Structures are given as structure tokens and as C-alpha cells.
Amino acid sequence: MSLNASERETVILGSDAEDLITIWTAQRATITRLRGNPSARETESGFYGTSAWAKFEMPANLLSFRSGRIRLTDEQRQARADLMRRNRERRS
């Protein structure tokens, strides 16, 4: 038995009193990203059926919730393009 999509989650534990946070995840992309992060230290890992999971520790001050990606609808993309075009015309 393995975890279904809604069961593959990431849990972040920390408090104001601690300098480290603990991250437990069963999301493959998150595991890969944390394994590539030199600030994250893998403390445990294993499998639940065929689903991989891992536990990490890292300094709390390095946690960031920015994904680096912005997903826009076609309408939002067009609105931003129109705004940029108007701003360029205004500067000229």
C-alpha cells in the first residue's frame, strides 16, 4: 500500500523558541529540493509502501515560502502586458 495524492503532504514544525525547524514530507519534489539544499540536513527517510518520505532539519531563518513561480491566467498575462506597454509608451 502506498500513499494517495491527498496523503502525500509536507509538515513544517517550529517555534519561536527554537533555531531549527523540522520538515517531514512525502512529496517527491519537496524531498528532491531539500536534498539539494545545503542548509537542510536529512535526519530520517524511508518508504510507506512505495511512497518515499523523509525528515529534515534546517535553520528556521532560512525557511522561505516563495516558490519562484507565478502562475497567471491568460487574462492576467494580457493585462500585465497591456500595462507594461502603456508604461513604455508613457516614458517615450
ChimeraX attribute file (.defattr): number of C-alpha atoms within 10 A of each C-alpha:
attribute: neighborCount
match mode: 1-to-1
recipient: residues
	/A:1	7
	/A:2	12
	/A:3	15
	/A:4	9
	/A:5	9
	/A:6	6
	/A:7	10
	/A:8	15
	/A:9	15
	/A:10	15
	/A:11	10
	/A:12	13
	/A:13	11
	/A:14	13
	/A:15	9
	/A:16	8
	/A:17	6
	/A:18	9
	/A:19	11
	/A:20	17
	/A:21	19
	/A:22	19
	/A:23	22
	/A:24	21
	/A:25	21
	/A:26	23
	/A:27	17
	/A:28	15
	/A:29	10
	/A:30	17
	/A:31	22
	/A:32	11
	/A:33	10
	/A:34	21
	/A:35	15
	/A:36	11
	/A:37	11
	/A:38	8
	/A:39	14
	/A:40	20
	/A:41	17
	/A:42	17
	/A:43	12
	/A:44	11
	/A:45	14
	/A:46	12
	/A:47	12
	/A:48	11
	/A:49	9
	/A:50	10
	/A:51	15
	/A:52	17
	/A:53	20
	/A:54	22
	/A:55	21
	/A:56	20
	/A:57	19
	/A:58	19
	/A:59	15
	/A:60	16
	/A:61	9
	/A:62	11
	/A:63	13
	/A:64	7
	/A:65	6
	/A:66	7
	/A:67	6
	/A:68	5
	/A:69	6
	/A:70	7
	/A:71	7
	/A:72	10
	/A:73	9
	/A:74	9
	/A:75	9
	/A:76	11
	/A:77	12
	/A:78	12
	/A:79	12
	/A:80	13
	/A:81	12
	/A:82	12
	/A:83	12
	/A:84	12
	/A:85	11
	/A:86	11
	/A:87	11
	/A:88	10
	/A:89	9
	/A:90	8
	/A:91	6
	/A:92	5
